[in-house]
Amino acid sequence: NFFSPSPSPGGAYGDPHIMKWDGSKYNFHGECDLVLLRAPEFQNGLGLDIHVRTTLRDFFSYIGAVAVRVGDHVINVRDGEFWVD
């Protein structure tokens, strides 16, 4: 069941620290695009994707942009601004 409760919250924050839904944790200090979540079955096949882009600055990196796709719609967030589609 896609909507069954996970044992722990998942996500990414900070410079960035990534936690998977199984509770395992990762730290990443670099610059790249990461697929945080891919769920093609979401909402009866509509689909959900979450991508993050990390940005390197001096001696640390941070999540500089996020893109969320639900079906055919995409929301992009960067530098406190957002765009839809």
N, C-alpha and C positions, 0 to 999 in steps of 0.2 A: 504494500500500500504506500503510495507516494507521500501521503499526508500523515504517516505514522510519526509519532513524536521522536525526535532525535535524542540521544543520551546527553548531548551537550550542545550549547549554541555554537554556531560556526560563523566565520566572518574574518575581516581584516581591519586593522587599525594601526595607527602610529607609523613607524618607520620600516616597513610594515611588519607587523606581527600577524601571522595567519593561523587561524585555528580551524581544523576540519571538524565535521560533525561527529567524528568518532573520538574527539578530545585531543588528538595529536596536534602539536604546535610546531610552527616553523617561523624562523626569522629570515628576512630577505633584505640584503643591503646592496642593491644594485638598481639598474634601470632596464625595464622591459614591460611588455604587456602580458598580463596573466588572465586566464579564465578562472574566475572565482567560483562560478556556478554555471552548469549547463543542465537544463531539465526539459528535454523535448516533450515529455508527457504532461507538463504543467497545463492545467485547465483543459483537459481532454484533447491534448495535442496542439494547443495554441503555442506552447513553448515559452521558456524563460531562460535568458542568458544574462550573466553579470560579468563584465570584464573590467579590470582595473589596470591603470597605467602608472607605473612607479617612475619617479623622477629623482635623479641623483643630484645632490647638492652638497658640496664640500665633503664631509665625512659621514654623511647619512643619506638615506633615501626616504621618500614619502609617497603616499598615494596622491598623485597629482590630478588624476581624472578617472571618472567612472562612466561606463556605458551600460544601461539596462535595456534589454530588448524583451518585450512581451508581444508575441505574435508579430505583426508587421510594424509595430511602433517601437521607436528607440528614444530613450532619454539620455542625453549626455550631460555630465556635470564636470565643470572645470573652473577653478579659481573663483568659486562662489557664484558662478553663473550656470544656467542650464538651457538646453535646447531640446526641443521635442521634434522627432522625425527629422 
